[in-house]
Structures are given as structure tokens and as C-alpha cells.
Amino acid sequence: MSFDNASTLLLQFDVAVNAGYERFAALFPEALNDPEFRNVWLYLENPYPVDVCLVLNEFTGRDWSDFFQGHRL
């Protein structure tokens, strides 16, 4: 997936959770679940012309950005 051509601004907040992926995935069945990386993408409704997303992921010793090396700002 690429956001290079997105027409809507996206504010993404990554949140490390002290719970297993299965637990918080079950709490938000309407979210986008990514079992490969064990993330739950939760989009928040808001009155502004911007998408706001919380990405919930299991806390680990590794930084989430390890998956995106070379592509960070």
C-alpha cells in the first residue's frame, strides 16, 4: 500500500499496547486488522477534512519503523 497519491491528509498515531494482538483485535472488529504485522488500524470519525488513524500494535523491543527502513522522513 502507498499513500503517495492520497487525496486526503492522514494523521497516523502508532500506539504500543501492553496486550496481545488477539485481545485488541477482538475489541475493535470494525478496524482494519493486519495479522502479519500484528497491527490494528482504527480510523476515528471527526468533523475535519483529514483522516485520523490509531495503529495499535503489541509492545515489543523492536521499533515499528524497522519495517520501513529507508522510507522515513
FENUR-V710127 format. One record per helix or strand of 3 or more residues. SS is the DSSP state (H for helix, E for strand). FROM is the first residue (numbers start at 1). TO is the last residue. If there is no record, write none. Layout:
# FENUR-V710127
SS&FROM&TO, SS&FROM&TO
This chain:
# FENUR-V710127
E&9&17, H&21&27, E&32&34, E&39&44, E&50&58, H&64&68
